[in-house]
Amino acid sequence: MHEIDVKRHLADQDLATVAELLAQAADADAHPALGEHAWLDLVQGGRQGFAGLVAREPGHPHPVGYAQVSLGPHRGSPSSSWSIEVVVDPHHRTPGNTIGEDLLHAALALIRDEGGGHVHLWVNQPGPYHDRMAAAAGLSPGRVLYQMRRELPAEEKATIHTRPFRPGQDEERWLEVNNRAFQQHPEQGGWTVETMKLREAQPWFDPEGFLLHERDGRLAGFCWTKVHSTGDQALGEIYVVAVDPGFSNQGLGRQLTLAGLGYLANRGLSQAMLYVDATNVPAVKLYVGLGFTVNHIDRAYTGDVRP
Ligand SMILES: CC(C)(COP(=O)(O)OP(=O)(O)OC[C@H]1O[C@@H](n2cnc3c(N)ncnc32)[C@H](O)[C@@H]1OP(=O)(O)O)[C@@H](O)C(=O)NCCC(=O)NCCS
């Protein structure tokens, strides 16, 4: 009924139709259809290990589903680490339709042909359908991300001084603190100047909302915010917050988050949002203490694919 094309690079026309599908899914789900890393991989194209799987059905000029395979950083692991995301056109999510399952199956076959490795299938707002689809593919429920939210403005104001990030000057010192703070983190740790420059080139990047706090001439921590203006509700994200381990547990994480919330409220936003790994106890405690509550979860289903 449908056919799946595997693309190592999406030409402009394909990219436009896939972007349209992702936008429709994001509207229907009130959630970005792809995670940020996957989205950057898609628009940048061509990275080693990247594959876009486009599902088409006769009679439909547009794709009816899309899956993306990305090869993650090895980070000392003996095998490759792959991530898969699957998106089905909201109009084709009908009972008995197997677009999602078939895309997942094709993605896993591709990974097997590439030598196999550890796999994460990321799903936002997982339900019984995703549990079944993952189980049928031999994947088990794994890591959970909370999406947390709170209303703005926050009653409490930050009492520390922050200044905006200076593009072209602050990258090295910022990377040092970021990579130290996120040493154990699979996605946020191990960033390079290149990873950073890619974010700086995104339309949402705004140095005014990227707040740095210095102590004795050293960068002690930062709060990087991101404004989402797509969809019917503007959201202000606490995108990344971290404190240099040398300054942790002194109330700085709380102050930096308050500074970020203050910035977002000044931008006129009435809702703040963030993602946090459910096992990141210090961060979850910090956010709960600031009035954030869990809006929904994203889950990774994991497994190992043999070559
Ligand atoms: C999360 C982080 C920013 C907290 O910064 P911090 O300056 O150490 O935190 P604070 O001193 O402001 O403490 C804030 C709250 O977190 C709690 N907390 C801090 N470290 C903790 C720890 N290791 N275990 C448990 N709770 C902890 C504090 O008790 C405090 O709660 P309280 O107000 O109820 O006492 C910091 O640990 C960090 O940079 N972690 C690595 C990066 C990261 O994970 N960022 C969040 C990604 S979403």
Ligand as a Chemical Component Dictionary entry (heavy atoms), coordinates in Angstrom:
data_LIG
# 
_chem_comp.id                   LIG 
_chem_comp.type                 NON-POLYMER 
_chem_comp.pdbx_formal_charge   0 
_chem_comp.three_letter_code    LIG 
# 
loop_
_chem_comp_atom.comp_id 
_chem_comp_atom.atom_id 
_chem_comp_atom.alt_atom_id 
_chem_comp_atom.type_symbol 
_chem_comp_atom.charge 
_chem_comp_atom.model_Cartn_x 
_chem_comp_atom.model_Cartn_y 
_chem_comp_atom.model_Cartn_z 
_chem_comp_atom.pdbx_ordinal 
LIG C1  C1  C 0 20.803 21.263 38.112 1  
LIG C2  C2  C 0 21.783 22.347 38.520 2  
LIG C3  C3  C 0 21.678 23.519 37.514 3  
LIG C4  C4  C 0 21.441 22.835 39.933 4  
LIG O1  O1  O 0 22.298 23.912 40.226 5  
LIG P1  P1  P 0 22.771 24.229 41.732 6  
LIG O2  O2  O 0 23.336 25.599 41.727 7  
LIG O3  O3  O 0 23.646 23.144 42.212 8  
LIG O4  O4  O 0 21.376 24.152 42.496 9  
LIG P2  P2  P 0 20.886 25.074 43.695 10 
LIG O5  O5  O 0 22.023 25.225 44.701 11 
LIG O6  O6  O 0 20.322 26.340 43.132 12 
LIG O7  O7  O 0 19.756 24.180 44.318 13 
LIG C5  C5  C 0 18.464 24.136 43.785 14 
LIG C6  C6  C 0 17.712 22.974 44.381 15 
LIG O8  O8  O 0 18.242 21.745 43.864 16 
LIG C7  C7  C 0 18.652 20.907 44.935 17 
LIG N1  N1  N 0 19.878 20.225 44.589 18 
LIG C8  C8  C 0 21.009 20.761 44.084 19 
LIG N2  N2  N 0 21.929 19.789 43.899 20 
LIG C9  C9  C 0 21.349 18.627 44.326 21 
LIG C10 C10 C 0 21.788 17.272 44.385 22 
LIG N3  N3  N 0 23.006 16.922 43.975 23 
LIG N4  N4  N 0 20.907 16.351 44.838 24 
LIG C11 C11 C 0 19.676 16.680 45.233 25 
LIG N5  N5  N 0 19.203 17.952 45.201 26 
LIG C12 C12 C 0 20.040 18.908 44.753 27 
LIG C13 C13 C 0 18.905 21.830 46.091 28 
LIG O9  O9  O 0 18.719 21.156 47.315 29 
LIG C14 C14 C 0 17.865 22.905 45.898 30 
LIG O10 O10 O 0 16.619 22.483 46.406 31 
LIG P3  P3  P 0 15.996 23.221 47.682 32 
LIG O11 O11 O 0 15.804 24.639 47.236 33 
LIG O12 O12 O 0 14.732 22.476 47.885 34 
LIG O13 O13 O 0 17.020 23.067 48.738 35 
LIG C15 C15 C 0 23.245 21.805 38.558 36 
LIG O14 O14 O 0 23.283 20.656 39.365 37 
LIG C16 C16 C 0 23.837 21.468 37.209 38 
LIG O15 O15 O 0 24.429 22.323 36.535 39 
LIG N6  N6  N 0 23.683 20.184 36.790 40 
LIG C17 C17 C 0 24.246 19.721 35.536 41 
LIG C18 C18 C 0 23.521 20.344 34.374 42 
LIG C19 C19 C 0 22.039 19.969 34.386 43 
LIG O16 O16 O 0 21.681 18.830 34.626 44 
LIG N7  N7  N 0 21.190 20.978 34.084 45 
LIG C20 C20 C 0 19.763 20.777 34.010 46 
LIG C21 C21 C 0 19.424 20.185 32.696 47 
LIG S1  S1  S 0 17.726 20.142 32.435 48 
# 
loop_
_chem_comp_bond.comp_id 
_chem_comp_bond.atom_id_1 
_chem_comp_bond.atom_id_2 
_chem_comp_bond.value_order 
_chem_comp_bond.pdbx_ordinal 
LIG C1  C2  SING 1  
LIG C2  C3  SING 2  
LIG C2  C4  SING 3  
LIG C2  C15 SING 4  
LIG C4  O1  SING 5  
LIG O1  P1  SING 6  
LIG P1  O2  DOUB 7  
LIG P1  O3  SING 8  
LIG P1  O4  SING 9  
LIG O4  P2  SING 10 
LIG P2  O5  DOUB 11 
LIG P2  O6  SING 12 
LIG P2  O7  SING 13 
LIG O7  C5  SING 14 
LIG C5  C6  SING 15 
LIG C6  O8  SING 16 
LIG C6  C14 SING 17 
LIG O8  C7  SING 18 
LIG C7  N1  SING 19 
LIG C7  C13 SING 20 
LIG N1  C8  SING 21 
LIG N1  C12 SING 22 
LIG C8  N2  DOUB 23 
LIG N2  C9  SING 24 
LIG C9  C10 SING 25 
LIG C9  C12 DOUB 26 
LIG C10 N3  SING 27 
LIG C10 N4  DOUB 28 
LIG N4  C11 SING 29 
LIG C11 N5  DOUB 30 
LIG N5  C12 SING 31 
LIG C13 O9  SING 32 
LIG C13 C14 SING 33 
LIG C14 O10 SING 34 
LIG O10 P3  SING 35 
LIG P3  O11 DOUB 36 
LIG P3  O12 SING 37 
LIG P3  O13 SING 38 
LIG C15 O14 SING 39 
LIG C15 C16 SING 40 
LIG C16 O15 DOUB 41 
LIG C16 N6  SING 42 
LIG N6  C17 SING 43 
LIG C17 C18 SING 44 
LIG C18 C19 SING 45 
LIG C19 O16 DOUB 46 
LIG C19 N7  SING 47 
LIG N7  C20 SING 48 
LIG C20 C21 SING 49 
LIG C21 S1  SING 50 
# 
